[in-house]
Amino acid sequence: MAAKMFRVEDGKVIIMGTECSQCQHRWFPPVSFGCERCGAYGDDLHARDLSSTGQIYAFTTVPERDGGMYTLAQVVLDDGPAIRAIISEPGPEKLAIGDRVEGVSDGAEQVTFRKTSP
């Protein structure tokens, strides 16, 4: 069974990451084998809740076999790490680098991101 990567509290998506107490570097997905910045490990690594708000750094449209498409983006979270995310709305023609986005949950197993700024 896969580890849980997010949870929803009061309607807001919380992304579950890791933080190094030695250099304060944060990352996602949560891994415990060592800090990618300073090499600290063990008790120096702690679970860290990350905000699901951030801005688009890059994005592209990905074709699907059935003829559909989806938008995949690199989102730099306000809490630090960059993650890959599916943008649920709007379509790519209305997106721009730097747009603000927030995570939304379908209530089950998936988080997508939607644009919050014009």
C-alpha positions as CSV (number, residue, x, y, z in Angstrom):
1,M,0.0,0.0,0.0
2,A,1.3,3.5,-0.9
3,A,2.1,6.0,1.8
4,K,-0.4,8.8,2.2
5,M,0.9,12.0,0.5
6,F,-1.8,14.5,1.5
7,R,-4.8,15.0,3.8
8,V,-7.6,17.5,3.8
9,E,-8.4,19.6,6.9
10,D,-11.1,22.2,7.0
11,G,-11.4,22.0,3.2
12,K,-7.8,22.7,2.6
13,V,-5.3,20.3,1.2
14,I,-2.2,19.7,3.3
15,I,0.8,18.1,1.5
16,M,2.8,15.8,3.6
17,G,6.6,16.3,3.2
18,T,9.8,16.2,5.1
19,E,12.1,18.8,6.7
20,C,15.7,18.6,7.7
21,S,16.4,20.1,11.2
22,Q,20.1,20.7,10.2
23,C,19.6,23.0,7.2
24,Q,15.7,23.5,7.1
25,H,15.5,22.1,3.6
26,R,12.0,20.7,2.7
27,W,11.0,18.2,0.1
28,F,8.2,16.1,-1.3
29,P,7.5,13.2,-1.5
30,P,8.4,12.4,2.0
31,V,11.5,10.2,2.2
32,S,13.6,9.3,5.2
33,F,16.9,8.1,3.8
34,G,18.7,11.5,4.0
35,C,18.6,15.2,3.3
36,E,19.3,15.9,-0.4
37,R,21.0,19.2,0.5
38,C,23.2,18.5,3.6
39,G,23.2,14.7,4.0
40,A,21.7,14.7,7.5
41,Y,19.6,11.5,8.3
42,G,17.8,9.7,11.1
43,D,16.5,11.9,13.9
44,D,17.4,15.1,11.9
45,L,14.5,14.4,9.4
46,H,11.0,15.2,10.5
47,A,7.5,15.0,8.9
48,R,6.5,18.5,7.8
49,D,3.0,19.7,6.6
50,L,3.3,21.8,3.5
51,S,0.8,24.3,2.1
52,S,-0.8,23.3,-1.2
53,T,-0.5,26.9,-2.5
54,G,2.2,28.1,-4.9
55,Q,2.9,29.3,-8.4
56,I,3.4,27.7,-11.7
57,Y,7.1,27.4,-12.7
58,A,6.5,25.5,-16.0
59,F,3.6,23.6,-17.6
60,T,2.8,21.4,-20.6
61,T,-0.1,19.6,-22.2
62,V,0.1,15.9,-22.2
63,P,-1.9,13.8,-24.8
64,E,-3.7,10.7,-23.7
65,R,-4.3,7.5,-25.7
66,D,-8.0,8.1,-25.9
67,G,-7.6,11.5,-27.5
68,G,-7.9,13.5,-24.3
69,M,-5.4,15.8,-22.8
70,Y,-4.3,17.0,-19.4
71,T,-2.0,19.8,-18.1
72,L,1.0,18.9,-16.1
73,A,2.9,21.6,-14.2
74,Q,5.9,22.2,-12.0
75,V,4.5,24.1,-9.0
76,V,6.8,25.8,-6.6
77,L,5.0,25.5,-3.2
78,D,4.9,28.5,-0.9
79,D,6.6,26.3,1.7
80,G,9.6,25.6,-0.5
81,P,9.7,22.4,-2.6
82,A,8.7,22.2,-6.3
83,I,6.3,19.4,-7.1
84,R,4.7,18.0,-10.3
85,A,1.0,18.5,-10.4
86,I,-2.0,18.1,-12.6
87,I,-3.8,21.4,-13.3
88,S,-7.5,20.7,-13.3
89,E,-8.7,24.2,-14.3
90,P,-8.5,26.3,-16.4
91,G,-7.2,24.8,-19.6
92,P,-3.6,25.5,-20.7
93,E,-4.6,28.3,-23.0
94,K,-5.5,30.4,-19.9
95,L,-2.4,29.5,-17.9
96,A,0.9,31.5,-17.6
97,I,4.2,31.0,-15.8
98,G,3.8,32.6,-12.4
99,D,0.1,32.0,-12.0
100,R,-1.0,31.3,-8.4
101,V,-2.5,27.8,-7.8
102,E,-4.0,25.9,-5.0
103,G,-4.4,22.2,-4.4
104,V,-7.9,20.7,-4.4
105,S,-9.0,17.2,-3.5
106,D,-11.6,15.0,-5.2
107,G,-12.3,13.7,-1.7
108,A,-10.6,10.4,-2.2
109,E,-7.2,9.6,-3.6
110,Q,-6.2,12.5,-5.9
111,V,-5.1,16.1,-5.5
112,T,-5.1,18.5,-8.5
113,F,-4.3,22.1,-8.7
114,R,-6.4,25.0,-9.9
115,K,-5.5,28.6,-10.8
116,T,-6.4,31.2,-8.2
117,S,-5.0,34.4,-9.9
118,P,-5.9,36.0,-13.2
